């Protein structure tokens, strides 16, 4: 038992982790940077358009080549799915274009989206018993919903990188209206089981080309320059699908709008790429009583001292008129004389100095504690004692001068 457990432990530490590591996909860190200046990056665009057109051709040929009464929508769908899967299995590469896997992961979803539109259109005709087309007011509702989707597509074309869901919501609401009130159906009709003539076959191929081109261009313009491999694939897919799905239900003479939408979205992305990063400029705040032109501080002179003596310079500054006279504190009806207050303070300081010099120094008693407790209370005022000591010292000094 011990030998078996040891062997299993060695196997788990050796062969199995290496096998799992070999099967795990490896991603290049440089794929996070999409190099739109590389021409080989746009090969998957042509690959996607060709694949969608090939699916349209296969759907037409599947209905043409089958004998009468042997047409099957399931077989047509299977052939289209196999064609799209083989053509879009791997991206076309010419060299090493950075970001090709990021873009191709969203382009691959164009095949399921196109085949999904064919399936939905085929389901419209499954439960119908009418053999001929009949005029109905539901055609107006259907084309109105398609116009709403066209408007959503142009909203996305104006700002392909804008983080908004309004175009997607508009398209989703339009699809809900079509699902609730679909256009009138005809029996034995639909893109998966209807043998068509050359004109209708050309209509399908041209419509597939317009859809593939618009979807692919929207994918490229909605992809940011720096992006991770699969984090934004779903966002790019839903935005591109909501901007291009209107081609599947639009009238034939509406398809030139797809070219206009492609031109607008490419111009918007080019302008966004060439625009310099915007810097926020803040306007200076101006008060109600002062502006930059009338500010008193703008007329200040040199702030260097005018006098060499610091004491004289201090007295000069105290005797000057305050800068903001109107904002100075007022006692009664007069301004506070700061110079007089400063002179009184100087006189008190001089008297204190004289009293200190005339009084003999006394030894101080040692403090009992190294640290004294702190108190936040205001100390008692000794201004009266200081004044009396100063007057006594001044009298003694005068007596000594008279005796000499």
C-alpha positions as CSV (number, residue, x, y, z in Angstrom):
1,X,0.0,0.0,0.0
2,X,2.8,2.4,0.9
3,X,4.5,1.7,-2.5
4,X,1.3,2.3,-4.4
5,X,0.7,5.6,-2.6
6,X,4.2,6.7,-3.4
7,X,3.9,5.9,-7.0
8,X,0.6,7.8,-7.3
9,X,2.1,10.8,-5.6
10,X,5.1,10.8,-8.0
11,X,2.7,10.5,-10.9
12,X,0.7,13.5,-9.7
13,X,3.8,15.5,-9.2
14,X,5.4,14.6,-12.6
15,X,3.5,13.4,-15.6
16,X,0.0,14.8,-15.0
17,X,1.0,18.4,-14.4
18,X,3.2,18.4,-17.5
19,X,0.4,17.0,-19.6
20,X,-2.1,19.6,-18.3
21,X,0.4,22.3,-18.9
22,X,0.9,21.2,-22.5
23,X,-2.8,21.3,-23.2
24,X,-3.4,24.7,-21.6
25,X,-3.6,27.5,-24.2
26,X,-0.7,30.0,-24.1
27,X,-1.4,33.6,-24.8
28,X,1.1,36.1,-25.9
29,X,1.3,39.2,-23.7
30,X,1.8,41.3,-26.9
31,X,-1.7,40.4,-28.0
32,X,-3.1,42.9,-25.5
33,X,-1.9,45.6,-27.9
34,X,-3.9,45.8,-31.1
35,X,-1.7,47.2,-33.9
36,X,-4.2,48.8,-36.3
37,X,-1.3,50.1,-38.4
38,X,-0.4,46.6,-39.6
39,X,-2.1,45.7,-42.9
40,X,-2.1,42.0,-42.1
41,X,-4.5,42.6,-39.2
42,X,-7.3,43.2,-41.7
43,X,-7.0,39.8,-43.4
44,X,-9.7,38.3,-41.0
45,X,-12.1,41.1,-42.1
46,X,-11.9,39.8,-45.7
47,X,-12.1,36.2,-44.4
48,X,-15.3,37.0,-42.4
49,X,-17.0,38.7,-45.4
50,X,-16.1,35.8,-47.7
51,X,-17.3,33.2,-45.2
52,X,-20.7,34.9,-44.8
53,X,-21.1,35.2,-48.6
54,X,-20.1,31.6,-48.9
55,X,-22.9,30.6,-46.5
56,X,-25.4,32.6,-48.6
57,X,-24.3,30.9,-51.7
58,X,-24.5,27.4,-50.1
59,X,-28.1,28.2,-48.9
60,X,-29.1,29.1,-52.4
61,X,-27.4,26.1,-54.0
62,X,-28.8,23.7,-51.5
63,X,-32.4,24.7,-52.5
64,X,-31.5,24.8,-56.2
65,X,-29.8,21.4,-56.5
66,X,-32.3,19.4,-54.4
67,X,-35.2,17.8,-56.4
68,X,-38.7,19.0,-56.1
69,X,-40.2,18.0,-52.8
70,X,-36.8,17.0,-51.3
71,X,-35.7,20.4,-50.0
72,X,-34.9,20.4,-46.3
73,X,-34.3,23.4,-44.2
74,X,-32.3,21.3,-41.7
75,X,-30.0,20.1,-44.4
76,X,-29.5,23.6,-45.7
77,X,-28.7,24.9,-42.2
78,X,-26.2,22.0,-41.6
79,X,-24.4,22.7,-44.9
80,X,-24.2,26.4,-44.1
81,X,-22.9,25.8,-40.6
82,X,-20.3,23.4,-41.8
83,X,-19.1,25.9,-44.4
84,X,-18.9,28.8,-42.0
85,X,-17.2,26.6,-39.3
86,X,-14.5,25.4,-41.7
87,X,-13.8,28.9,-43.2
88,X,-13.7,30.6,-39.8
89,X,-11.8,28.0,-37.8
90,X,-8.5,29.9,-37.7
91,X,-7.6,33.4,-38.7
92,X,-5.6,34.1,-41.8
93,X,-2.1,35.3,-40.9
94,X,0.6,37.0,-42.9
95,X,3.4,37.5,-40.5
96,X,2.7,38.3,-36.9
97,X,0.1,41.0,-36.4
98,X,-0.4,42.0,-32.8
99,X,-4.0,41.8,-31.7
100,X,-5.3,39.5,-34.4
101,X,-6.7,37.0,-31.9
102,X,-8.5,39.7,-30.0
103,X,-10.3,40.8,-33.2
104,X,-10.9,37.4,-34.6
105,X,-12.6,36.2,-31.4
106,X,-15.4,38.7,-32.1
107,X,-15.4,38.1,-35.9
108,X,-16.0,34.4,-35.5
109,X,-19.4,35.1,-34.0
110,X,-20.6,36.7,-37.2
111,X,-21.3,33.2,-38.7
112,X,-23.7,32.2,-35.8
113,X,-25.3,35.6,-36.0
114,X,-26.0,35.4,-39.8
115,X,-27.3,31.9,-39.6
116,X,-29.5,32.9,-36.6
117,X,-31.1,35.6,-38.8
118,X,-31.8,32.9,-41.5
119,X,-33.3,30.6,-38.9
120,X,-35.6,33.3,-37.5
121,X,-36.7,34.3,-40.9
122,X,-37.5,30.7,-41.8
123,X,-39.5,30.3,-38.6
124,X,-41.8,33.1,-39.6
125,X,-43.1,31.1,-42.5
126,X,-43.5,27.7,-40.8
127,X,-47.0,28.1,-39.4
128,X,-48.5,30.0,-42.4
129,X,-51.2,28.6,-44.7
130,X,-51.3,31.4,-47.2
131,X,-49.8,30.6,-50.6
132,X,-49.6,34.2,-51.9
133,X,-48.5,37.5,-50.5
134,X,-51.2,39.7,-49.1
135,X,-51.1,43.4,-48.2
136,X,-51.1,44.0,-44.4
137,X,-50.6,46.9,-42.0
138,X,-47.9,44.7,-40.3
139,X,-45.6,45.5,-43.1
140,X,-45.6,49.1,-41.9
141,X,-44.8,48.1,-38.4
142,X,-42.0,45.8,-39.6
143,X,-40.3,48.5,-41.7
144,X,-40.8,51.0,-38.9
145,X,-38.9,48.7,-36.6
146,X,-36.1,48.3,-39.2
147,X,-35.8,52.1,-39.4
148,X,-35.4,52.2,-35.7
149,X,-32.6,49.7,-35.9
150,X,-31.0,51.8,-38.7
151,X,-31.1,54.8,-36.4
152,X,-29.5,52.7,-33.6
153,X,-26.7,51.7,-36.0
154,X,-25.9,55.3,-36.9
155,X,-25.9,56.2,-33.2
156,X,-23.2,53.6,-32.7
157,X,-21.4,54.8,-35.8
158,X,-21.0,58.3,-34.4
159,X,-19.2,57.1,-31.3
160,X,-18.0,53.5,-31.7
161,X,-16.0,53.6,-28.4
162,X,-18.6,55.3,-26.3
163,X,-19.7,53.3,-23.3
164,X,-23.4,53.5,-23.8
165,X,-26.1,50.9,-24.3
166,X,-28.8,53.1,-25.9
167,X,-28.2,51.7,-29.5
168,X,-28.4,48.2,-28.2
169,X,-31.6,48.9,-26.2
170,X,-33.2,50.5,-29.3
171,X,-32.4,47.5,-31.4
172,X,-33.6,45.1,-28.8
173,X,-37.0,46.9,-28.5
174,X,-37.4,46.9,-32.3
175,X,-36.7,43.2,-32.4
176,X,-39.3,42.6,-29.7
177,X,-41.9,44.5,-31.7
178,X,-41.1,42.4,-34.8
179,X,-41.3,39.2,-32.7
180,X,-44.8,40.2,-31.3
181,X,-46.1,41.4,-34.7
182,X,-44.1,39.8,-37.5
183,X,-44.8,40.5,-41.1
184,X,-47.3,38.3,-43.0
185,X,-45.8,34.9,-43.9
186,X,-46.2,32.7,-47.0
187,X,-46.2,28.9,-46.9
188,X,-43.2,27.0,-48.3
189,X,-41.1,30.2,-48.3
190,X,-37.9,31.2,-46.4
191,X,-34.2,31.4,-47.0
192,X,-33.6,27.7,-46.0
193,X,-36.1,25.9,-48.2
194,X,-37.2,28.2,-51.0
195,X,-35.8,27.8,-54.5
196,X,-35.2,31.3,-55.7
197,X,-34.5,32.9,-59.1
198,X,-31.3,34.7,-60.1
199,X,-32.6,38.1,-58.9
200,X,-33.5,36.8,-55.5
201,X,-30.2,34.9,-55.2
202,X,-28.3,38.1,-56.0
203,X,-30.3,39.9,-53.4
204,X,-29.3,37.3,-50.8
205,X,-25.6,37.5,-51.7
206,X,-25.5,41.3,-51.8
207,X,-27.3,41.4,-48.5
208,X,-24.8,38.9,-46.9
209,X,-21.9,41.0,-48.3
210,X,-23.3,44.2,-46.8
211,X,-24.0,42.5,-43.4
212,X,-20.5,40.9,-43.2
213,X,-18.8,44.2,-44.2
214,X,-20.7,46.3,-41.7
215,X,-20.4,43.8,-38.9
216,X,-16.6,43.4,-39.4
217,X,-15.9,47.1,-39.7
218,X,-17.9,47.7,-36.5
219,X,-15.9,45.1,-34.7
220,X,-12.6,46.7,-35.7
221,X,-13.7,50.2,-34.8
222,X,-15.2,49.1,-31.5
223,X,-12.0,47.3,-30.3
224,X,-9.7,49.5,-28.3
225,X,-6.0,49.7,-28.9
226,X,-5.2,48.0,-25.6
227,X,-7.4,45.1,-24.7
228,X,-7.2,41.7,-23.2
229,X,-7.8,38.5,-25.2
230,X,-11.4,37.7,-24.4
231,X,-12.6,40.2,-21.8
232,X,-14.3,42.6,-24.3
233,X,-15.4,40.0,-26.9
234,X,-19.0,39.9,-25.7
235,X,-19.2,43.7,-25.5
236,X,-17.8,44.1,-29.0
237,X,-20.1,41.4,-30.3
238,X,-23.4,42.8,-29.0
239,X,-22.5,46.4,-30.1
240,X,-21.6,45.2,-33.6
241,X,-24.6,43.0,-33.9
242,X,-27.0,45.7,-32.8
243,X,-25.4,48.1,-35.3
244,X,-25.5,45.7,-38.3
245,X,-28.5,43.4,-37.9
246,X,-30.9,45.8,-39.7
247,X,-29.3,44.7,-43.0
248,X,-31.1,41.4,-42.8
249,X,-34.6,42.9,-42.9
250,X,-34.1,46.1,-44.8
251,X,-35.4,46.7,-48.3
252,X,-32.9,46.3,-51.1
253,X,-32.7,50.1,-51.9
254,X,-31.9,50.8,-48.2
255,X,-28.6,48.8,-48.4
256,X,-26.6,51.9,-49.5
257,X,-27.1,53.2,-46.0
258,X,-24.7,50.4,-44.9
259,X,-21.9,52.1,-46.9
260,X,-22.8,55.5,-45.3
261,X,-22.7,53.9,-41.8
262,X,-19.3,52.3,-42.5
263,X,-17.9,55.7,-43.7
264,X,-19.2,57.5,-40.6
265,X,-17.9,54.9,-38.1
266,X,-14.4,54.8,-39.8
267,X,-14.2,58.6,-39.7
268,X,-15.3,58.7,-36.1
269,X,-12.6,56.1,-35.1
270,X,-9.9,57.9,-37.1
271,X,-10.7,61.2,-35.4
272,X,-10.7,59.5,-32.0
273,X,-7.3,57.9,-32.7
274,X,-5.7,61.1,-34.0
275,X,-7.1,63.3,-31.2
276,X,-4.6,64.3,-28.6
277,X,-5.5,63.5,-25.0
278,X,-7.6,66.3,-23.6
279,X,-6.3,68.2,-20.6
280,X,-8.7,69.8,-18.2
281,X,-8.4,73.5,-17.9
282,X,-9.8,75.1,-14.9
283,X,-11.0,78.7,-14.8
284,X,-9.8,80.8,-11.9
285,X,-12.4,81.5,-9.3
286,X,-13.3,85.2,-9.0
287,X,-14.9,86.7,-5.9
288,X,-17.8,89.1,-6.0
289,X,-15.7,92.1,-4.6
290,X,-12.4,91.4,-6.3
291,X,-11.2,90.4,-9.8
292,X,-7.8,89.8,-11.4
293,X,-7.8,93.3,-12.8
294,X,-8.8,95.1,-9.7
295,X,-7.1,93.0,-7.0
296,X,-5.1,95.2,-4.6
297,X,-2.4,92.6,-4.2
298,X,-1.5,92.9,-7.9
299,X,-0.1,96.4,-7.2
300,X,2.2,95.4,-4.4
301,X,5.7,96.7,-4.7
302,X,9.0,95.2,-3.7
303,X,8.7,93.1,-0.6
304,X,12.4,93.6,0.3
305,X,13.0,95.5,3.6
306,X,13.6,99.2,3.1
307,X,15.7,99.8,6.2
308,X,18.8,97.9,7.3
309,X,17.9,98.0,11.0
310,X,15.4,95.2,11.7
311,X,13.8,97.1,14.6
312,X,13.4,100.2,12.6
313,X,11.9,98.2,9.7
314,X,9.4,96.6,12.1
315,X,8.3,100.0,13.4
316,X,8.0,101.2,9.8
317,X,5.8,98.3,8.8
318,X,3.6,98.8,11.9
319,X,3.2,102.5,11.2
320,X,2.0,101.9,7.7
321,X,-1.7,102.0,6.8
322,X,-3.2,98.5,6.7
323,X,-3.8,97.0,3.2
324,X,-7.4,96.1,3.8
325,X,-8.6,99.0,5.9
326,X,-12.3,98.3,5.3
327,X,-11.9,94.7,6.6
328,X,-9.9,95.7,9.8
329,X,-11.6,95.2,13.2
330,X,-13.3,98.2,14.6
331,X,-13.7,99.2,18.2
332,X,-16.6,101.6,18.5
333,X,-16.0,103.9,15.5
334,X,-12.2,103.9,15.5
335,X,-9.7,101.4,14.1
336,X,-7.4,99.5,16.4
337,X,-4.0,101.2,16.6
338,X,-1.6,98.3,16.1
339,X,1.5,100.5,16.4
340,X,0.4,101.8,19.9
341,X,-0.2,98.3,21.1
342,X,3.2,97.2,19.8
343,X,4.9,100.2,21.5
344,X,3.2,99.3,24.8
345,X,4.3,95.7,24.5
346,X,7.9,96.8,23.8
347,X,7.9,99.1,27.0
348,X,6.7,96.2,29.1
349,X,9.3,93.9,27.7
350,X,12.0,96.5,28.4
351,X,10.9,97.0,32.0
352,X,10.9,93.2,32.5
353,X,14.5,93.0,31.2
354,X,15.7,95.7,33.6
355,X,14.0,94.1,36.6
356,X,15.7,90.8,35.7
357,X,19.1,92.4,35.5
358,X,18.8,94.3,38.8
359,X,17.4,91.3,40.8
360,X,20.2,89.0,42.1
361,X,20.0,85.4,41.0
362,X,18.7,83.0,43.6
363,X,19.5,79.3,43.6
364,X,16.5,77.3,42.5
365,X,15.4,74.3,44.5
366,X,15.7,71.0,42.8
367,X,12.5,69.7,41.4
368,X,11.2,66.6,43.1
369,X,10.2,65.0,39.9
370,X,11.9,64.7,36.5
371,X,8.7,65.3,34.7
372,X,6.0,67.8,35.7
373,X,2.3,67.1,35.0
374,X,0.8,69.1,32.2
375,X,-2.2,71.2,32.7
376,X,-4.5,72.8,30.0
377,X,-5.7,75.4,32.4
378,X,-4.5,79.0,31.9
379,X,-1.6,80.0,34.2
380,X,-2.3,82.9,36.6
381,X,-1.5,86.3,35.3
382,X,1.6,88.1,36.8
383,X,1.2,91.3,34.8
384,X,0.6,93.3,38.0
385,X,3.7,92.0,39.9
386,X,5.8,92.5,36.8
387,X,4.8,96.1,36.5
388,X,5.5,96.8,40.2
389,X,8.9,95.1,40.1
390,X,9.7,97.1,37.0
391,X,8.8,100.4,38.7
392,X,10.9,99.5,41.8
393,X,13.9,98.6,39.6
394,X,13.6,101.9,37.7
395,X,13.5,103.9,40.9
396,X,16.6,102.1,42.3
397,X,18.5,102.7,39.1
398,X,17.7,106.5,39.2
399,X,18.9,106.7,42.9
400,X,22.2,105.0,41.9
401,X,22.7,107.5,39.1
402,X,22.0,110.5,41.4
403,X,24.4,109.1,44.0
404,X,27.1,108.8,41.4
